[in-house]
Amino acid sequence: MEYSHRYHAYPTQEVAAELEYHLDVHRQLYNHVRWDYENNPEDDKPSEYDQNNKLPEWKRKWPVFGELHSKAAQATVARFHRNLSNLRKKKEKGYNVGRLKRKTPTEYRSVTYNQSGFDLDEKRGHDKYAYVRFSKIGWVKIRYHRSIPDPATIKEVTFKKETTGEWFVSFGLETDDANLPEKSDVNSLDASNSVGIDLGILNYIHTSDGKTVDWLDLKDEYERLRREQRKLSRKEKGSNNYEKRRVKVAKLKRHIRRKVLDYQHKITTWLVREYDAVFVEDLNVKGMLEQSHNARNKQDAAWRQFITLLEYKADLHGCHVKQVEARGTTKECARCGVETAKPIWVREHSCPSCGFETDRDANAAMNVLQRGFSKLGLGWPEETPVETVTATDTAGFQRVSASHVVETGSLGA
């Protein structure tokens, strides 16, 4: 299993200058790899292997490329071909995409050292700090807020400069599946140790066992961001005042992203520790964002990111996570299966066929749970009627506050 840990970095002035220099040379190398690829005939485009073999020749012709660590240079070549592969996949899916463009200094912000060219010294730092050495650059101090797990192997290390001017170091880790916690037997799952998740509108999530988690309140943050963006629009582009204000706007945007990510980390950690199996809707997030109404709130929800976090943490904590078909979970009655149309403003489910009444999102969460059992080939246990899964009236739901999520999910990813 592959995952990553990210740390705030604090390079000295001299080392920061070296990081900036190497970042720019890698950008030039990336652009040259693109140029070399584009200037070959359509029926004879070079592969990643071919262009890696050209690196020694390029280093002799342009000595600046010789200043880069060999593995880092190969990772830059791989980066271009990975971007190229992603572009092809989008074309195959029918997206209207063009060609890869040259990278400007503001667009190229990270460099990866793959397999070698780096060292981690956990003992050199004090008070939760450590040091990372990048070959041909130097030692970089990082805030070591969580240790690299003992069973994990460091496969690569990336340094990145954010738009705010801050530096970060990320470790790409790999853990042998044999060292991961063993997941519970699928046949032992039932409604008491499993949960369906509805990604809601009034609440961030609604669980099939009657818990709701509130939305993260970002109203004040967005108001500050709007004020700073208005001030930025009044500055002359390229001036010192413009740059100062641009950094301030970038920091506010980063603060919002971090707050959402931190919240998601805590919710997902709570879920994979609390349950043996978690079932969630497979949402068409791109299509939802293209709708005109409430698009920004849907983007703030970052549901695709939420599901990604949930899936990788499931392996770390021995939990089953499955995505199920989202279509019809709101309309379909969780007790009898009859579909009833519900406009977005109708917040209660009332089945005209069987009389089952509950909250709209609770009904959807119960359907997600049932579909999860079906996807695992278990079927819905008849001895566990839907009424026992959650209360049949909105007042019976247990609201999980943000502070509760923070407390139960704050022990790490």
Number of C-alpha atoms within 10 A of each C-alpha: 14 14 13 14 15 18 19 18 23 18 21 13 9 10 16 17 13 16 24 17 13 21 22 18 18 25 22 19 21 22 20 15 23 19 13 13 19 14 10 11 9 9 6 8 13 17 13 18 11 10 18 20 12 12 19 14 12 17 14 11 11 11 11 15 20 17 14 20 20 19 16 23 24 20 21 24 24 19 17 19 18 13 12 14 12 12 17 16 12 12 13 10 8 9 11 9 10 9 9 13 9 15 14 12 12 9 10 17 19 21 23 25 24 21 14 16 18 20 14 15 13 16 10 11 14 10 8 13 20 22 22 20 15 23 16 14 21 17 19 22 20 22 19 20 14 13 10 15 11 8 12 16 15 20 15 21 26 18 23 21 20 15 16 16 11 13 21 20 23 17 20 20 19 17 17 11 12 9 12 14 13 13 15 13 9 14 9 9 17 17 21 12 13 22 29 31 27 29 21 21 17 13 15 16 21 31 30 27 24 23 18 23 21 19 19 16 11 13 9 9 13 14 11 12 19 14 11 17 16 11 14 20 12 10 16 11 12 8 9 11 13 17 15 13 17 21 15 17 23 17 18 19 16 15 13 16 14 12 15 20 18 15 19 25 23 21 23 24 24 21 23 23 16 15 18 24 27 26 27 24 25 16 17 12 13 10 8 14 15 10 10 8 10 12 13 10 13 16 14 15 20 15 19 15 14 18 20 12 18 26 19 17 22 25 18 20 17 18 25 23 24 23 19 22 14 17 12 14 23 23 20 20 27 27 18 13 14 13 16 15 11 15 7 8 6 10 15 16 26 17 20 12 13 12 12 18 20 24 23 23 27 33 30 29 31 31 30 32 32 23 25 27 24 13 15 13 11 16 12 17 12 7 6 12 12 23 14 11 18 22 19 19 15 16 10 13 19 16 15 15 14 16 10 15 21 18 11 15 22 16 11 9 19
